[in-house]
Amino acid sequence: MPRVIPQGRKLPGFTLIELLVVIAIIAILIGLLLPAVQKVRAAAARGQCTNHVKQIVLGTHNFADTYKYVPPVEGHVNGGWWGPKRMGTSGTLFYYILPYMEQEPLYKQANGNAHNIGKNVVPAYLCPSDPSATNANTYGGCGVMQGDAIQRGGFGSSNYAANAMVFDPRQTKTLETSMPDGSSNVVVIAERFRNCSPDGANGGGCTLPGWAWTTSLNGGDCWSSPTFGGQEAGYNQLNCGGAKFSHGALAFQGGPSPQQCNWYVTQGGHPGTMLVGMGDGAAKAVAQGVSVTSWVAACRPNDNRNASDF
């Protein structure tokens, strides 16, 4: 039987003040929970990036176990100015380790040339903490990409770079001989923004590394090389002199904004730190306060120093 409401009576309800109080309480709770949620997301993203670093270094170890030398930072089918012809194929370190990254079908599709599969995005080569991806299609100048993980040349992006001094393509070295200082003391993989395009106030320019971009095949865009330390290794063709071990008083960047990214060095998307892969397979978070001297010592594989400051 329907409820009958006597004339002149109203159903009890919230007053305007009570509604405002409830809304205010909800807003406060959201304000308290949001930072916690953001921290959880950031921690999860960083954990994923850490796992990727470990996977990549392990991939280089598995390659070395198979071929008895470390993968070259870049290789060319004809050898050329990269040195001796080894693999009979053309590609980057990230191409050569694909079979050890659960990507053997993709590796086979290349038919010996990494550029044939370069448009593919490999999730293990991306770090979700990278803030530069949000500017992929909106940032002006040379930094406009074709997608969040497709750089301007149409190649799949890479958030990781290989140390050109460790994976020197001019020589055939084992894991031991490529790192005389000891594998636990040498940084072999560093992070990079997939779209380092600083604004005019921070120098301008851009670097957009692609995991399969081989400078020896297409040197017209050397900014796309997924490497670091090329200049120190004597490869000025790599990164056009960018992505060095250091630049002036700057060793690397930890969590810069995309507009403040400095393409002369490496950078990570984590506040105050950058993730690196050591030669022994360990992944470490290096604080931006590390001195240039200590950082460069850890990047150089043969200077008789250790990475005790990390």
PyMOL commands that set and color helices and strands:
alter all, ss='L'
color gray80, all
select helices_A, chain A and resi 16-67+80-82+93-96+98-101+104-109+114-116+123-125+131-135+141-143+175-178+183-185+200-202+219-224+238-241+258-260+292-299
alter helices_A, ss='H'
color red, helices_A
select strands_A, chain A and resi 74-75+91-92+160-163+187-191+227-228+253-254+267-268+273-278+283-287
alter strands_A, ss='S'
color yellow, strands_A
deselect
rebuild
show_as cartoon
